């Protein structure tokens, strides 16, 4: 359960005391993951532009697919594929 800053779960217990992330903390975590993930995707894209073996291509495509899966989860954590779903 996500909590807005200042909300409480039970009585006076804070989200931190209950081991839950606040909305702000979740947004910060998403940002901290998104930035290096973008770098990984860009580097893989650059590597796809140079000569490589088919095995290397397959590995790069796997890295890209998994990175995109993480990116989709960061954008839509409840599993929907877009804002309009």
C-alpha positions in Angstrom: 0.0 0.0 0.0 1.4 3.4 -1.0 1.1 6.2 1.4 1.1 10.0 0.8 3.3 12.0 3.1 1.6 12.6 6.3 -0.9 9.7 6.0 -0.9 7.1 8.7 -1.7 3.4 8.5 -2.9 2.6 12.0 -3.3 5.2 14.7 -0.1 7.2 14.8 2.1 4.7 12.9 3.9 6.3 10.0 4.5 4.6 6.6 8.2 4.3 7.5 7.3 2.6 10.8 5.2 0.1 9.0 7.9 -0.6 6.4 6.0 1.0 3.6 7.2 3.5 1.0 5.6 6.9 0.7 4.7 8.3 -2.7 7.7 10.6 -2.6 10.1 7.8 -1.7 8.7 5.7 -4.5 9.1 8.5 -7.0 12.7 9.0 -5.9 13.4 5.3 -6.2 11.9 5.3 -9.8 14.1 8.2 -10.7 17.2 6.6 -9.3 16.5 3.4 -11.3 15.3 5.2 -14.5 18.5 7.2 -15.0 21.0 4.3 -15.2 18.4 2.2 -17.1 18.3 4.9 -19.8 22.1 4.8 -20.0 22.1 1.0 -20.4 19.5 1.2 -23.2 21.5 3.9 -25.0 24.8 2.0 -24.7 23.1 -1.2 -26.0 21.7 0.8 -28.9 25.1 2.1 -29.8 26.6 -1.5 -29.6 23.9 -2.7 -32.0 25.4 -0.3 -34.6 28.8 -2.0 -34.7 29.9 -5.3 -36.1 29.3 -8.2 -33.7 28.5 -11.9 -33.7 25.0 -13.2 -33.8 25.5 -14.4 -30.3 26.5 -10.9 -29.2 23.4 -9.5 -31.0 21.2 -11.9 -29.2 22.7 -11.0 -25.8 22.2 -7.3 -26.5 18.6 -7.8 -27.6 18.0 -9.7 -24.4 19.4 -6.9 -22.3 17.3 -4.4 -24.2 14.1 -6.5 -23.8 14.7 -6.9 -20.0 15.6 -3.2 -19.6 12.4 -2.2 -21.4 10.4 -4.5 -19.2 11.8 -2.8 -16.1 11.1 0.6 -17.7 7.5 -0.4 -18.3 7.1 -1.6 -14.7 8.6 1.7 -13.4 6.1 3.7 -15.5 3.0 1.5 -14.8 3.7 -0.5 -11.6 0.2 -1.9 -11.3 0.6 -3.8 -14.6 -1.4 -1.7 -17.0 0.3 -1.0 -20.3 -0.7 2.7 -20.5 -2.3 5.4 -18.6 -5.6 4.8 -20.4 -5.9 1.0 -19.6 
